[in-house]
Amino acid sequence: MVTFTRRGALGLATGVASSLILPRFSIAQADNRPSITIAVQKISNSNTLDTLREQSNVGQRIFNSSLWESLIGLDWLGNLSAVPSLATEWRRIDDKTVELKLRQGVKFHNGDEMTAEDVAFSFSKERMFGDTQPSTGKTIFVTEKNPLGRESKELPVEIPAVARRIWPALLGIEIVDKYTVRFVNGSPDVTMEGRISVAASAIANRRSWDEAKSYLDWARAPITTGPYRVAEFKPDTYLIYEAHDEYWGGRPPVKQIRFVEVPEVASRVNGLLSGEYHLASDIPPDQIEGIEKNAAFEVQGGIITNHRLTVFDKTHAQLGNPLVRRAFTHAIDRQAIVDSLWAGRTRVPAGLQWDFYGDMLVKDWTVPEYNPDLARQLLKEANYKGDPIPYRLLNNYYTNQTPTAQILVEMWAQVGLNVQIEIKENWQQILEKTPTRAVRDWSNSASFPDPVSSIVAQHGPNGQQQQVGEWTNAEMNTLSTFLETSTDRAKRHDAFARMLQICEREDPAYTVLHQNAVFTAKSKSINWKAASAFAMDFRQGNWS
């Protein structure tokens, strides 16, 4: 990763006068803003607050709109379209270059002003890419290990791997002046603006990194530009944010936000009803009616741009034959799961894609049909003898995860598949490469309206499945590179259609179960709106 500098005077001092500017609010002013407590199923899987390390649904909830910000933002309370954030405007220079004008006067939590130098650092070898080189189609293999006890600022191996998943061909950041940067790619890329908007592209403060004793110290209290700053983080227990009153978007309406880890649904609901929690997240649909019987409470939320999947490890002895994996996909009555566990509050989508893909949507595509007879025939052709196939899952990390797994196992049993549930404690155990890794749960999101954001990012050469060694397909990888580098939308659409055929039919990497939905319970007295995402927005205008 190279930082290009066009002008040398980029470390311009802000001047003595800037340090004499009075704070926006007087110290003596009474602070009557509320402090709130939110019960969540999980705070962070990695026990860090690093967007590059914590690539998860739960991470999006605590990061987006509260802590981390990217140059291009998303309209979380609207249609998730791109909006100005830390950059006020951007333009294409050519197929490989995007220029952005930075918002002036943005303050980090430590009082530093954000400049082009912070942007360049955020996309540097030191922070993001390590020793990896710009390349498309080459897998960076990883093992999922929590970076606890790391005493240096050496990056955990997963970070460069994720960085190249998001930015496979980024050459560097060209600094034009203090408030202007250019993203320079090594190949044409029509999705660069989308890549800039994702959480993994959020901007970090250079000085705070330099002053941190270790990566872990930094990753548990990163200095960012968001409306709230980290006050205290006790992994697996709670996370406390405090208002960042110099936030460029206006004074935050909440004085303190306390996320508390409460794994059991009943405990989250009871705590809400008793007044212990102001909001309770990850509410299953079957709990909504009971909560709303109390006239003082309501449940908000609905479907989001995230799909629940079942994922296959084709290196497992019983799953190497694609006919067996195909049998898995045809044995699932997806609509029955939606009707029984989700009360019809979500839907079965057309495979791993979303309507907001626009002209890239493959309109005639569907998930594999529910056909038990076909599943049985495929198993017969594969000469499957009923050998056990492990199914690793967490206990309701996803809403309705355990009951969904129980239904799936029964459906698979009806066609002759001997699937055995293995409950694990964390994602490291789920992804550990052993002979018992075979089937697992997952979910996939689309962070911007193009297939690159999902099928390539999650199942391509540097998607998690390939990086951990579960699945690979040479044609899929070639098409992934084409999708990332071509500017011909018609040909990109055809490539995406072929990728769906490979990943969901011919050589199944996964099978989509249903579109995900997120529900949050709260008191009606709180004027707050749920986003169409895992993210929870507590900025001005969405709390009173």
ZAMARGU-4260 file (C-alpha; in steps of 0.2 Angstrom, whole numbers, plus 5000, padded with zeros to 4 digits):
<rodrens>
0) 5000/5000/5000 | 5008/5017/4995 | 5003/5034/5000 | 5006/5047/4986 | 5009/5065/4991
5) 5007/5078/4978 | 5010/5093/4990 | 5022/5092/5003 | 5015/5104/5016 | 5002/5092/5022
10) 5006/5093/5040 | 5001/5111/5041 | 4999/5117/5059 | 4981/5122/5063 | 4988/5137/5072
15) 4988/5143/5089 | 4972/5152/5087 | 4962/5136/5084 | 4967/5130/5102 | 4958/5146/5109
20) 4941/5143/5101 | 4929/5141/5115 | 4920/5124/5117 | 4903/5123/5109 | 4894/5121/5126
25) 4899/5129/5142 | 4906/5117/5155 | 4893/5124/5168 | 4878/5120/5157 | 4867/5107/5164
30) 4867/5091/5154 | 4849/5084/5155 | 4851/5072/5141 | 4846/5054/5145 | 4857/5039/5147
35) 4851/5023/5140 | 4854/5004/5142 | 4851/4992/5127 | 4850/4973/5130 | 4859/4964/5115
40) 4862/4946/5112 | 4880/4949/5108 | 4892/4965/5108 | 4907/4959/5098 | 4912/4942/5092
45) 4931/4946/5092 | 4931/4956/5108 | 4937/4971/5098 | 4929/4987/5091 | 4939/4986/5075
50) 4928/4986/5059 | 4941/4976/5050 | 4942/4963/5064 | 4923/4963/5069 | 4915/4958/5052
55) 4898/4954/5059 | 4880/4958/5061 | 4882/4963/5079 | 4897/4974/5074 | 4886/4984/5062
60) 4874/4987/5077 | 4887/4995/5088 | 4898/5003/5074 | 4887/5011/5061 | 4880/5028/5066
65) 4887/5028/5083 | 4906/5025/5083 | 4914/5023/5065 | 4911/5033/5050 | 4916/5032/5032
70) 4919/5045/5019 | 4903/5041/5010 | 4889/5036/5022 | 4872/5027/5020 | 4855/5034/5023
75) 4851/5021/5038 | 4834/5028/5041 | 4829/5029/5023 | 4833/5018/5008 | 4851/5015/5012
80) 4857/5026/4998 | 4874/5034/4998 | 4875/5051/5006 | 4889/5063/5011 | 4897/5059/5027
85) 4916/5063/5031 | 4917/5068/5012 | 4905/5081/5006 | 4907/5077/4988 | 4915/5064/4976
90) 4918/5062/4958 | 4925/5050/4945 | 4942/5054/4938 | 4942/5038/4927 | 4938/5020/4929
95) 4951/5018/4942 | 4951/5034/4952 | 4938/5042/4963 | 4942/5060/4971 | 4933/5065/4987
100) 4932/5082/4996 | 4934/5080/5014 | 4922/5088/5026 | 4932/5102/5035 | 4932/5105/5054
105) 4928/5086/5058 | 4935/5082/5075 | 4940/5065/5081 | 4936/5060/5099 | 4954/5066/5105
110) 4951/5084/5097 | 4962/5081/5082 | 4955/5088/5066 | 4952/5075/5052 | 4963/5078/5037
115) 4969/5069/5022 | 4983/5061/5032 | 4971/5052/5043 | 4962/5045/5027 | 4979/5039/5020
120) 4984/5031/5036 | 4967/5022/5037 | 4971/5013/5020 | 4989/5010/5024 | 4999/4994/5026
125) 5001/4999/5044 | 4983/4999/5048 | 4975/4989/5034 | 4984/4979/5021 | 5000/4973/5030
130) 5012/4964/5018 | 4998/4960/5005 | 4999/4966/4988 | 4985/4973/4976 | 4979/4958/4967
135) 4962/4950/4961 | 4958/4932/4961 | 4971/4926/4974 | 4965/4919/4990 | 4973/4925/5007
140) 4970/4910/5018 | 4967/4913/5036 | 4963/4904/5052 | 4950/4913/5064 | 4960/4917/5080
145) 4955/4930/5092 | 4970/4942/5094 | 4969/4942/5113 | 4986/4946/5122 | 4994/4954/5106
150) 5007/4965/5113 | 5013/4973/5097 | 5004/4983/5083 | 5006/4968/5072 | 4990/4966/5063
155) 4980/4950/5066 | 4981/4940/5050 | 4962/4942/5047 | 4963/4961/5045 | 4974/4961/5029
160) 4963/4947/5023 | 4947/4957/5025 | 4955/4972/5018 | 4959/4963/5002 | 4942/4956/5002
165) 4935/4974/5002 | 4949/4982/4992 | 4957/4969/4981 | 4966/4980/4969 | 4968/4997/4978
170) 4985/5004/4975 | 4985/5019/4987 | 4978/5035/4992 | 4984/5050/4983 | 4984/5066/4994
175) 4979/5081/4983 | 4979/5093/4998 | 4974/5094/5016 | 4955/5091/5012 | 4956/5081/4995
180) 4961/5063/4992 | 4960/5051/4978 | 4957/5033/4979 | 4968/5025/4965 | 4964/5007/4960
185) 4975/4995/4950 | 4961/4990/4939 | 4944/4997/4933 | 4931/4996/4946 | 4913/5002/4945
190) 4910/4998/4963 | 4923/5010/4971 | 4911/5022/4978 | 4902/5007/4987 | 4918/5000/4994
195) 4922/5018/5001 | 4905/5017/5010 | 4907/5001/5019 | 4911/5000/5038 | 4928/4992/5034
200) 4933/5008/5025 | 4930/5019/5041 | 4942/5033/5045 | 4953/5031/5060 | 4964/5044/5069
205) 4983/5043/5065 | 4989/5050/5081 | 4979/5038/5092 | 4986/5023/5083 | 5004/5029/5085
210) 5001/5032/5104 | 4993/5015/5107 | 5004/5002/5116 | 4997/4988/5106 | 4985/4983/5093
215) 4973/4976/5106 | 4974/4992/5116 | 4969/5002/5101 | 4956/4990/5095 | 4946/4991/5111
220) 4945/5010/5112 | 4948/5016/5094 | 4948/5035/5091 | 4935/5039/5078 | 4924/5053/5072
225) 4907/5046/5077 | 4894/5055/5088 | 4899/5043/5102 | 4916/5038/5109 | 4921/5023/5119
230) 4921/5026/5138 | 4922/5008/5144 | 4922/4991/5136 | 4922/4975/5146 | 4922/4961/5133
235) 4907/4948/5134 | 4899/4960/5147 | 4895/4978/5142 | 4901/4993/5131 | 4898/5011/5136
240) 4898/5025/5124 | 4898/5044/5129 | 4892/5058/5118 | 4905/5067/5107 | 4899/5084/5109
245) 4910/5091/5095 | 4903/5079/5083 | 4901/5087/5065 | 4883/5082/5063 | 4877/5091/5079
250) 4876/5087/5098 | 4871/5069/5101 | 4854/5068/5109 | 4860/5054/5122 | 4872/5057/5135
255) 4878/5039/5137 | 4873/5023/5128 | 4876/5006/5138 | 4875/4990/5128 | 4873/4975/5139
260) 4876/4957/5134 | 4860/4947/5138 | 4861/4931/5128 | 4843/4924/5133 | 4828/4931/5124
265) 4817/4930/5140 | 4829/4940/5150 | 4830/4954/5137 | 4811/4955/5137 | 4809/4954/5155
270) 4822/4967/5158 | 4813/4979/5146 | 4796/4977/5154 | 4803/4980/5171 | 4812/4996/5166
275) 4830/4989/5167 | 4833/4991/5149 | 4826/5005/5137 | 4828/4995/5122 | 4830/4976/5119
280) 4836/4969/5102 | 4835/4953/5092 | 4817/4950/5097 | 4810/4934/5089 | 4793/4936/5080
285) 4784/4925/5092 | 4788/4937/5106 | 4781/4952/5098 | 4762/4950/5102 | 4766/4947/5120
290) 4777/4962/5122 | 4764/4973/5113 | 4750/4967/5124 | 4757/4980/5136 | 4751/4996/5129
295) 4767/5005/5135 | 4778/4995/5123 | 4780/4992/5105 | 4792/4982/5093 | 4800/4990/5078
300) 4809/4983/5063 | 4807/4972/5048 | 4817/4964/5034 | 4834/4970/5030 | 4847/4968/5017
305) 4854/4952/5025 | 4850/4933/5021 | 4851/4918/5032 | 4861/4904/5024 | 4867/4886/5027
310) 4885/4884/5022 | 4894/4869/5016 | 4912/4863/5018 | 4915/4853/5003 | 4932/4846/5010
315) 4921/4836/5022 | 4921/4817/5017 | 4902/4817/5015 | 4901/4834/5006 | 4914/4832/4993
320) 4901/4825/4981 | 4890/4840/4975 | 4875/4829/4973 | 4875/4827/4992 | 4875/4846/4994
325) 4862/4848/4981 | 4851/4836/4991 | 4853/4847/5006 | 4846/4862/4996 | 4831/4852/4989
330) 4826/4845/5006 | 4822/4862/5014 | 4804/4869/5014 | 4809/4887/5016 | 4792/4894/5016
335) 4787/4882/5031 | 4801/4890/5041 | 4796/4908/5037 | 4778/4904/5041 | 4781/4894/5057
340) 4796/4903/5065 | 4794/4921/5058 | 4775/4922/5057 | 4776/4928/5039 | 4786/4943/5044
345) 4800/4939/5032 | 4801/4931/5015 | 4811/4918/5004 | 4821/4929/4992 | 4827/4925/4975
350) 4844/4918/4980 | 4859/4928/4986 | 4853/4945/4979 | 4842/4959/4983 | 4830/4970/4974
355) 4841/4986/4976 | 4853/4978/4964 | 4843/4986/4950 | 4848/4981/4933 | 4861/4968/4940
360) 4846/4958/4948 | 4844/4941/4940 | 4825/4942/4939 | 4821/4924/4933 | 4831/4916/4948
365) 4824/4907/4962 | 4831/4897/4977 | 4831/4878/4974 | 4814/4870/4974 | 4807/4860/4989
370) 4808/4843/4981 | 4811/4829/4994 | 4809/4815/4980 | 4823/4824/4970 | 4834/4825/4986
375) 4832/4807/4989 | 4837/4803/4971 | 4852/4814/4972 | 4858/4805/4988 | 4855/4788/4979
380) 4865/4794/4964 | 4879/4800/4976 | 4879/4783/4985 | 4877/4791/5001 | 4875/4778/5015
385) 4869/4788/5029 | 4886/4792/5037 | 4884/4806/5050 | 4887/4824/5044 | 4890/4837/5058
390) 4881/4853/5059 | 4890/4867/5069 | 4879/4881/5076 | 4879/4894/5090 | 4864/4895/5102
395) 4853/4908/5095 | 4867/4920/5089 | 4855/4923/5075 | 4837/4926/5079 | 4828/4909/5079
400) 4844/4900/5075 | 4842/4885/5086 | 4824/4881/5082 | 4828/4884/5063 | 4842/4871/5065
405) 4830/4858/5073 | 4818/4860/5059 | 4832/4859/5046 | 4838/4843/5054 | 4821/4835/5053
410) 4818/4840/5035 | 4835/4833/5030 | 4832/4817/5040 | 4816/4814/5030 | 4826/4813/5014
415) 4839/4801/5022 | 4852/4814/5028 | 4860/4810/5044 | 4864/4827/5051 | 4870/4829/5069
420) 4869/4846/5078 | 4885/4851/5087 | 4883/4867/5098 | 4898/4878/5099 | 4903/4892/5110
425) 4910/4905/5098 | 4914/4908/5080 | 4932/4902/5082 | 4925/4884/5086 | 4913/4885/5072
430) 4926/4889/5059 | 4940/4878/5066 | 4946/4867/5052 | 4944/4849/5058 | 4937/4833/5051
435) 4920/4838/5059 | 4918/4854/5050 | 4904/4851/5037 | 4888/4862/5039 | 4886/4878/5048
440) 4875/4893/5049 | 4879/4910/5042 | 4871/4926/5035 | 4876/4937/5021 | 4873/4956/5019
445) 4874/4967/5004 | 4882/4984/5009 | 4880/4992/4992 | 4869/4989/4977 | 4880/4977/4967
450) 4884/4958/4968 | 4902/4962/4972 | 4896/4967/4989 | 4890/4950/4993 | 4893/4935/4982
455) 4911/4940/4978 | 4915/4948/4995 | 4908/4933/5004 | 4911/4918/4993 | 4924/4924/4980
460) 4942/4921/4981 | 4944/4932/4997 | 4927/4928/5004 | 4927/4920/5021 | 4922/4903/5014
465) 4938/4902/5003 | 4949/4911/5016 | 4945/4897/5029 | 4946/4883/5016 | 4928/4877/5016
470) 4925/4879/4997 | 4932/4885/4981 | 4928/4884/4962 | 4940/4889/4948 | 4926/4896/4937
475) 4918/4906/4951 | 4935/4914/4955 | 4938/4919/4937 | 4920/4926/4936 | 4923/4935/4952
480) 4938/4944/4945 | 4928/4949/4930 | 4914/4956/4940 | 4926/4966/4950 | 4936/4973/4935
485) 4923/4974/4920 | 4914/4990/4916 | 4901/4982/4904 | 4885/4981/4914 | 4877/4968/4903
490) 4892/4956/4903 | 4893/4959/4922 | 4875/4954/4924 | 4878/4938/4914 | 4893/4934/4924
495) 4883/4936/4940 | 4869/4925/4934 | 4882/4911/4930 | 4890/4913/4948 | 4872/4910/4955
500) 4871/4894/4945 | 4888/4888/4951 | 4886/4893/4970 | 4868/4888/4972 | 4865/4874/4960
505) 4880/4865/4952 | 4893/4866/4966 | 4883/4872/4981 | 4894/4883/4992 | 4878/4888/5002
510) 4859/4888/5001 | 4849/4903/5006 | 4835/4900/5019 | 4826/4917/5020 | 4829/4935/5021
515) 4833/4941/5038 | 4823/4952/5049 | 4827/4962/5064 | 4815/4968/5078 | 4819/4979/5093
520) 4807/4982/5107 | 4806/4998/5117 | 4794/5009/5127 | 4782/5019/5116 | 4787/5035/5126
525) 4804/5034/5117 | 4804/5043/5100 | 4816/5032/5091 | 4815/5024/5074 | 4823/5007/5069
530) 4834/5007/5053 | 4831/4994/5039 | 4848/4986/5045 | 4856/4980/5060 | 4863/4997/5064
535) 4855/5007/5077 | 4855/5026/5074 | 4856/5038/5089 | 4861/5054/5081 | 4851/5070/5081
540) 4833/5068/5075 | 4831/5050/5079 | 4829/5051/5098 | 4818/5061/5110
</rodrens>
